[in-house]
Amino acid sequence: MKVIEKICLSPQVRKQPHFITDDTDVSMLANTMADKVICPIFSISNVTGQGVDKLKDFMSKLKSRAQVSGQFGTA
């Protein structure tokens, strides 16, 4: 985790790591992703599946690139 944090904070990446916990509000976090500053880090178990629901919830709340960029009009 320390290595991931160090990489995120490096001058090449310049992201603010945000470690997701059970009580993290992923709705608020998903809304701030358009700023391109936060790097959410999910801890997931491939044995028990712990954390997968939080990741799915977060992914479902993200806006598409088309919505964020504003380059594509609605027809």
C-alpha positions in Angstrom: 0.0 0.0 0.0 2.9 2.3 0.8 4.4 1.7 -2.7 1.0 2.5 -4.4 0.7 5.7 -2.4 4.2 6.7 -3.3 3.5 6.1 -7.0 0.3 8.1 -6.9 2.0 11.0 -5.3 5.0 11.0 -7.6 5.5 14.0 -9.9 4.8 11.9 -13.0 1.3 10.7 -11.7 0.3 13.6 -9.4 -2.8 11.9 -8.0 -4.2 11.9 -4.5 -4.6 8.3 -3.4 -7.9 7.5 -1.6 -8.1 4.2 0.1 -11.7 2.9 0.0 -13.0 1.5 3.3 -16.4 0.0 4.1 -17.7 3.4 5.3 -16.5 5.4 2.2 -19.2 7.3 0.4 -18.6 6.1 -3.2 -21.3 8.4 -4.6 -19.4 11.5 -3.5 -16.1 10.0 -4.7 -17.5 9.1 -8.1 -18.7 12.7 -8.6 -15.2 14.0 -7.9 -13.6 11.8 -10.5 -14.1 14.4 -13.2 -11.4 16.5 -11.5 -8.8 13.9 -12.4 -7.0 14.4 -9.1 -8.2 11.5 -6.9 -7.1 7.9 -7.4 -9.5 5.5 -5.6 -7.8 2.4 -4.4 -10.1 -0.6 -3.6 -9.0 -3.5 -1.5 -10.6 -6.6 -2.9 -10.4 -10.3 -1.9 -10.4 -12.7 -4.8 -11.1 -15.5 -2.3 -14.1 -14.1 -0.4 -15.2 -11.4 -2.7 -15.0 -8.8 0.0 -14.9 -5.3 -1.5 -16.4 -6.3 -4.9 -19.8 -4.8 -4.0 -18.2 -1.5 -3.1 -16.2 -1.4 -6.4 -19.4 -2.3 -8.4 -21.3 0.4 -6.7 -18.6 3.0 -7.4 -18.3 1.9 -11.1 -22.1 2.2 -11.6 -22.0 5.8 -10.3 -19.2 7.0 -12.6 -20.2 9.3 -15.5 -19.2 8.3 -19.0 -16.5 10.2 -20.8 -19.0 11.5 -23.2 -21.0 13.1 -20.4 -17.9 14.5 -18.7 -16.2 15.9 -21.9 -19.3 17.7 -23.2 -18.0 17.1 -26.7 -20.9 15.0 -27.8 -24.3 16.6 -28.1 -27.5 14.8 -27.5 -29.5 14.0 -30.6 
